[in-house]
C-alpha cells in the first residue's frame, strides 16, 4: 500500500475533522457516515488515510483511538475545588461542568479538603486561561462560593491509557 501524504490543511478538512470528532464520541463508522450523509466506504477510506498520517489508530477491530497530541488537544489540566457545606451550589456546579466539552471527567471526592476533581483538556495554555476566566465569571454570576481552588497543567505525559481489562 502506498502511503498518501497530505499537508495538514488538506488532510484536516471539515469531513475528516467530523470523523475524528465522531471517533472521540465513540461512534461507529456507520453512525459517522449517517451523520455526515456520506457512504460508510468513504468514511472507511478517509479513516485509513487519517491512520496512515498518525491521527488515529485502530486498537482492535472497530476500536479506534485518536492521537490527541497530533490533533492539538494535548494540554491536560487537573482542577480541585472545595465548596464549604453548599450541596445546592455543588449540584449546580456539577451540572454546569457536565455540559462543558473540554471537561473530560468530574469526580466527587472524599477524604480530602476538596469536593471535586475535574480533568480538562485544552488546545493549549491560551485556551486554558480563557476558559478558566469564563468559568470563574460563571461561578461569580451564579453566586457559587468556593473555599479553595487549585489548578494544575500537565507538563509531560508519561502514560496515557484507559483501563482495558476487567
Backbone bond lengths (Angstrom), bond angles and torsions (degrees), N, CA, C in turn:
res aa  C-N    CA-C-N  psi(-1)  N-CA   C-N-CA  omega(-1)  CA-C   N-CA-C  phi
1 X - - - 1.447 - - 1.528 108.85 -
2 X 1.312 116.36 135.21 1.453 121.68 178.86 1.524 108.47 -88.75
3 X 1.327 115.85 125.80 1.460 120.67 178.58 1.524 109.16 -74.11
4 X 1.340 115.09 124.64 1.449 119.67 178.98 1.525 108.68 -84.01
5 X 1.323 115.48 135.52 1.455 120.06 -179.90 1.525 109.34 -112.92
6 X 1.314 115.37 131.37 1.456 121.71 -179.38 1.506 107.84 -131.14
7 X 1.346 116.49 153.78 1.453 116.01 168.23 1.531 106.94 -80.42
8 X 1.299 116.13 159.29 1.459 121.24 -170.49 1.529 113.22 -58.62
9 X 1.336 118.12 -40.92 1.460 119.84 -178.68 1.527 111.12 -65.98
10 X 1.323 116.99 -33.04 1.453 122.04 177.22 1.523 110.63 -70.25
11 X 1.308 115.84 -44.28 1.460 121.17 -175.53 1.521 111.96 -71.35
12 X 1.320 117.13 -41.34 1.463 120.01 -177.66 1.524 110.99 -93.39
13 X 1.332 114.71 58.75 1.460 119.00 174.25 1.530 108.32 -76.89
14 X 1.306 116.48 177.26 1.468 121.94 -175.13 1.529 112.06 -57.69
15 X 1.319 117.45 -41.56 1.471 120.37 -178.33 1.523 110.57 -66.44
16 X 1.329 117.99 -46.54 1.466 119.64 -179.96 1.529 112.35 -65.24
17 X 1.323 116.41 -35.80 1.467 119.26 175.78 1.522 109.60 -61.91
18 X 1.317 116.96 -43.73 1.473 120.11 -179.87 1.528 111.75 -69.42
19 X 1.330 117.85 -30.27 1.463 120.44 174.42 1.531 109.27 -65.66
20 X 1.323 116.57 -46.49 1.473 120.73 178.45 1.524 109.98 -60.37
21 X 1.329 117.47 -44.42 1.465 120.51 178.18 1.522 111.02 -61.66
22 X 1.319 116.66 -38.48 1.467 120.02 176.47 1.516 111.39 -60.95
23 X 1.321 116.54 -43.83 1.473 120.56 178.24 1.521 110.61 -64.54
24 X 1.338 117.10 -38.15 1.462 120.75 178.71 1.524 110.94 -64.45
25 X 1.345 116.31 -23.67 1.459 121.78 178.58 1.527 111.88 -100.97
26 X 1.343 116.12 19.46 1.472 123.07 175.50 1.524 113.86 59.14
27 X 1.310 117.02 33.57 1.458 120.45 177.04 1.529 109.76 -86.76
28 X 1.318 115.53 150.14 1.466 121.21 176.51 1.523 108.99 -80.51
29 X 1.329 116.03 167.79 1.462 120.31 176.45 1.524 110.48 -59.99
30 X 1.316 116.41 -38.76 1.458 120.81 179.96 1.535 110.82 -64.52
31 X 1.323 117.07 -43.31 1.464 120.79 179.22 1.526 111.14 -65.07
32 X 1.334 115.94 -40.26 1.469 120.23 178.23 1.523 109.93 -63.97
33 X 1.341 116.82 -45.42 1.464 121.23 179.73 1.523 110.88 -59.58
34 X 1.319 116.40 -44.27 1.469 120.52 179.57 1.522 110.84 -63.61
35 X 1.321 117.17 -43.91 1.469 121.49 -179.58 1.529 111.12 -63.18
36 X 1.339 116.24 -39.73 1.469 120.13 -177.75 1.526 113.29 -88.02
37 X 1.346 115.47 -5.85 1.461 121.47 -178.16 1.521 112.30 57.79
38 X 1.341 114.90 45.90 1.463 122.50 174.34 1.522 107.27 -131.84
39 X 1.322 117.22 170.28 1.461 119.83 -177.31 1.535 110.99 -75.42
40 X 1.320 115.12 154.97 1.457 121.23 176.24 1.521 109.77 -62.35
41 X 1.315 117.63 -35.58 1.472 122.10 178.73 1.537 110.31 -62.91
42 X 1.328 117.78 -39.62 1.466 121.36 177.53 1.522 110.02 -63.76
43 X 1.339 116.67 -43.56 1.464 120.34 177.89 1.530 109.31 -61.03
44 X 1.331 116.92 -46.14 1.466 121.69 179.65 1.527 110.86 -58.35
45 X 1.325 117.25 -48.43 1.472 121.31 -178.67 1.533 111.18 -62.28
46 X 1.302 117.11 -42.23 1.467 120.89 178.87 1.527 110.66 -66.82
47 X 1.325 116.82 -38.40 1.464 119.57 178.43 1.526 110.83 -64.80
48 X 1.309 117.49 -36.27 1.472 120.36 177.69 1.531 110.41 -63.21
49 X 1.331 117.10 -40.98 1.469 120.75 177.58 1.530 110.02 -66.29
50 X 1.331 116.94 -42.23 1.464 120.48 176.97 1.525 110.86 -61.20
51 X 1.338 116.04 -38.55 1.462 120.11 178.20 1.533 110.91 -67.39
52 X 1.309 117.14 -44.27 1.467 121.14 179.17 1.526 112.10 -60.16
53 X 1.328 116.56 -28.23 1.462 121.50 -178.71 1.522 113.33 -98.67
54 X 1.346 116.70 8.72 1.455 122.11 171.30 1.514 117.31 83.03
55 X 1.326 118.10 11.26 1.464 120.20 -179.59 1.525 112.72 -81.41
56 X 1.318 115.36 -32.54 1.459 120.47 179.57 1.522 108.66 -137.39
57 X 1.338 115.47 163.18 1.455 120.56 179.30 1.521 108.44 -145.17
58 X 1.330 115.62 133.98 1.456 119.71 176.89 1.523 108.41 -85.58
59 X 1.323 116.01 114.44 1.465 121.62 -177.66 1.522 111.09 -78.51
60 X 1.315 116.18 -40.70 1.462 123.67 171.97 1.508 106.05 -155.66
61 X 1.295 117.78 170.12 1.460 122.14 -174.07 1.538 111.52 -46.89
62 X 1.330 115.75 114.04 1.454 121.46 176.29 1.520 115.69 82.01
63 X 1.338 117.62 -0.07 1.468 120.85 179.95 1.520 108.36 -113.27
64 X 1.324 115.01 114.11 1.456 121.18 -175.01 1.521 110.41 -115.80
65 X 1.326 115.54 146.01 1.459 121.07 172.81 1.518 108.39 -122.54
66 X 1.312 114.79 148.33 1.465 122.10 179.97 1.518 108.02 -99.70
67 X 1.322 116.76 137.94 1.463 121.64 175.07 1.531 107.15 -83.44
68 X 1.335 115.61 97.69 1.466 120.83 -176.09 1.525 112.26 -61.02
69 X 1.306 117.23 -33.83 1.466 119.79 178.74 1.532 109.87 -65.23
70 X 1.321 116.22 -44.12 1.457 121.48 -178.03 1.531 111.69 -62.89
71 X 1.348 117.07 -34.36 1.463 119.56 -178.72 1.526 112.55 -91.53
72 X 1.339 116.64 2.55 1.461 120.27 174.07 1.517 115.26 86.27
73 X 1.323 117.84 17.70 1.470 121.22 178.17 1.526 109.81 -114.28
74 X 1.316 116.30 54.06 1.464 119.92 -173.14 1.529 113.97 -107.86
75 X 1.339 117.74 7.85 1.459 120.04 177.14 1.526 108.43 -93.21
76 X 1.320 115.26 109.14 1.460 121.98 -176.82 1.520 108.80 -108.35
77 X 1.311 115.12 139.28 1.457 120.09 178.54 1.513 111.29 -130.74
78 X 1.319 114.01 157.70 1.455 122.22 173.81 1.524 106.43 -123.16
79 X 1.324 116.39 129.42 1.456 121.93 179.04 1.523 107.72 -121.43
80 X 1.324 115.66 128.74 1.462 121.48 176.09 1.523 107.59 -112.54
81 X 1.338 116.11 131.61 1.455 121.05 -178.06 1.525 109.85 -129.19
82 X 1.331 115.33 134.89 1.465 121.90 174.79 1.516 109.02 -116.26
83 X 1.333 115.88 120.83 1.464 122.89 173.16 1.518 106.78 -112.13
84 X 1.303 116.80 134.08 1.466 120.78 -176.14 1.524 110.76 -92.06
85 X 1.336 116.84 110.15 1.474 123.23 173.77 1.522 113.59 44.40
86 X 1.308 117.51 51.40 1.461 121.21 179.52 1.523 108.79 -133.32
87 X 1.333 116.73 79.69 1.466 121.23 -177.24 1.527 112.19 -65.53
88 X 1.327 117.05 -36.21 1.464 120.18 178.49 1.528 110.42 -65.31
89 X 1.337 116.32 -46.17 1.463 120.82 177.62 1.517 111.96 -63.06
90 X 1.331 116.81 -39.24 1.467 121.66 178.36 1.523 110.36 -62.95
91 X 1.327 117.17 -45.05 1.474 121.03 179.50 1.531 110.69 -62.79
92 X 1.341 117.23 -42.66 1.463 121.99 179.35 1.532 110.41 -64.15
93 X 1.321 116.04 -41.51 1.460 121.22 179.74 1.529 111.23 -65.03
94 X 1.332 116.96 -45.71 1.469 120.96 178.95 1.526 110.29 -61.12
95 X 1.325 117.73 -42.72 1.461 121.66 178.61 1.533 110.26 -60.10
96 X 1.317 116.72 -43.41 1.467 120.94 178.97 1.537 111.03 -64.19
97 X 1.324 116.87 -45.79 1.465 121.12 -179.74 1.528 111.87 -61.59
98 X 1.313 116.98 -36.52 1.471 120.97 179.75 1.516 112.80 -65.30
99 X 1.320 117.92 -18.94 1.469 122.45 -179.61 1.525 112.58 -91.97
100 X 1.314 117.91 -9.55 1.463 121.59 -174.24 1.527 110.62 -90.18
101 X 1.332 116.27 124.65 1.458 120.91 -174.86 1.528 113.03 -64.68
102 X 1.314 118.38 -35.40 1.460 119.86 -177.26 1.531 112.69 -76.41
103 X 1.321 117.84 -9.58 1.469 121.95 177.11 1.522 108.05 -85.63
104 X 1.336 116.29 116.78 1.464 120.39 -179.40 1.519 112.61 -89.90
105 X 1.318 117.95 -39.33 1.460 121.79 -177.86 1.520 109.96 -141.58
106 X 1.323 115.41 144.49 1.460 121.94 172.09 1.521 106.48 -130.06
107 X 1.325 116.12 117.14 1.459 121.71 -179.64 1.520 109.21 -115.16
108 X 1.330 116.44 127.54 1.453 120.31 169.12 1.521 105.21 -85.50
109 X 1.328 117.37 125.49 1.465 119.84 -172.35 1.523 111.52 -115.37
110 X 1.315 114.74 156.37 1.462 122.55 178.05 1.526 108.32 -125.50
111 X 1.312 115.82 162.03 1.463 120.15 178.04 1.510 113.59 76.20
112 X 1.308 116.63 22.72 1.462 121.63 -177.66 1.514 108.56 -145.35
113 X 1.308 116.56 164.09 1.462 120.16 174.07 1.520 111.10 -73.73
114 X 1.346 117.11 -12.53 1.461 122.33 -179.65 1.527 110.40 -97.00
115 X 1.336 116.36 149.73 1.459 123.15 176.54 1.524 111.98 -93.86
116 X 1.336 115.83 -34.72 1.461 120.53 -173.48 1.518 112.08 -129.25
117 X 1.338 114.26 144.21 1.464 122.65 169.33 1.525 105.73 -122.28
118 X 1.318 116.13 124.27 1.460 122.02 -174.97 1.529 108.56 -121.41
119 X 1.330 116.02 129.23 1.463 121.41 176.27 1.528 107.16 -104.26
120 X 1.326 115.93 126.69 1.463 121.85 -177.03 1.527 110.08 -124.70
121 X 1.328 115.52 156.65 1.472 120.96 178.21 1.519 108.08 -136.19
122 X 1.345 115.11 128.97 1.464 121.21 -176.36 1.531 111.64 -126.91
123 X 1.347 114.49 167.71 1.458 121.93 175.79 1.517 111.83 -78.81
124 X 1.289 118.05 -10.37 1.454 121.62 -179.86 1.516 109.94 163.60
125 X 1.317 115.36 178.74 1.452 121.09 -177.23 1.532 111.86 -64.09
126 X 1.322 116.79 -35.59 1.472 120.07 179.42 1.525 110.59 -61.00
127 X 1.325 117.43 -48.11 1.459 120.41 178.70 1.532 110.46 -63.54
128 X 1.325 117.22 -39.29 1.470 121.11 179.04 1.527 110.33 -59.27
129 X 1.316 117.34 -44.89 1.464 121.39 -179.63 1.534 110.88 -66.18
130 X 1.329 116.63 -43.74 1.464 120.56 179.72 1.529 110.99 -61.52
131 X 1.322 116.40 -46.45 1.469 120.17 -178.51 1.529 111.07 -68.28
132 X 1.319 117.65 -34.32 1.460 120.96 176.62 1.531 110.06 -62.24
133 X 1.326 117.07 -43.44 1.471 120.91 178.38 1.523 111.54 -63.21
134 X 1.343 117.16 -42.75 1.467 120.80 177.31 1.527 110.57 -62.41
135 X 1.330 116.17 -40.81 1.461 121.73 -179.57 1.526 111.11 -62.69
136 X 1.324 116.66 -45.74 1.466 120.52 179.32 1.533 111.18 -63.79
137 X 1.333 117.47 -39.00 1.467 121.10 176.81 1.522 110.47 -63.76
138 X 1.351 116.62 -41.50 1.465 120.41 178.30 1.526 110.15 -60.94
139 X 1.338 117.14 -43.86 1.462 120.47 -179.38 1.525 110.75 -63.53
140 X 1.320 117.65 -42.24 1.469 120.78 177.44 1.525 111.45 -63.09
141 X 1.331 116.18 -44.51 1.460 121.66 -179.77 1.529 111.39 -59.72
142 X 1.336 116.75 -36.97 1.464 121.48 -177.48 1.522 112.72 -96.37
143 X 1.322 115.25 12.30 1.465 122.10 174.49 1.533 112.94 55.36
144 X 1.316 115.67 40.12 1.466 120.38 176.07 1.522 106.99 -95.54
145 X 1.311 114.59 115.11 1.461 121.57 -177.14 1.530 109.13 -97.25
146 X 1.310 115.42 129.04 1.464 119.61 177.71 1.521 109.72 -110.75
147 X 1.319 114.54 146.95 1.459 119.92 175.48 1.526 110.36 -82.26
148 X 1.322 115.14 -38.75 1.462 119.47 -175.05 1.520 108.80 -156.76
149 X 1.327 114.65 143.08 1.467 120.61 175.19 1.521 107.77 -142.19
150 X 1.316 115.77 131.24 1.465 121.63 176.18 1.518 108.42 -126.82
151 X 1.316 116.37 134.44 1.464 121.86 179.58 1.519 109.42 -124.57
152 X 1.322 115.44 139.01 1.460 121.70 -179.67 1.518 108.72 -134.92
153 X 1.313 116.59 139.03 1.458 122.72 174.69 1.527 107.16 -108.37
154 X 1.337 116.06 131.76 1.460 120.26 179.24 1.522 109.44 -67.29
155 X 1.318 115.79 134.81 1.455 120.83 179.51 1.515 112.86 -90.22
156 X 1.306 117.01 -44.29 1.453 121.51 -176.58 1.527 108.07 -146.09
157 X 1.318 116.20 132.09 1.461 120.76 179.37 1.525 109.12 -91.76
158 X 1.318 116.01 124.96 1.462 121.02 177.45 1.516 111.89 -102.24
159 X 1.326 116.96 -24.89 1.458 121.10 176.63 1.520 107.40 -151.70
160 X 1.325 116.46 130.24 1.458 122.18 176.77 1.515 106.28 -129.52
161 X 1.303 116.41 102.78 1.458 120.82 -169.69 1.516 110.17 -149.89
162 X 1.297 116.44 145.86 1.458 121.93 170.28 1.530 106.63 -110.82
163 X 1.300 116.44 137.33 1.453 120.54 -178.78 1.522 109.82 -54.22
164 X 1.321 116.87 138.33 1.462 120.25 -174.62 1.523 113.93 -127.08
165 X 1.323 118.23 0.89 1.463 120.68 -179.78 1.525 109.49 -127.07
166 X 1.325 114.50 147.77 1.474 119.49 178.29 1.471 112.09 -76.01
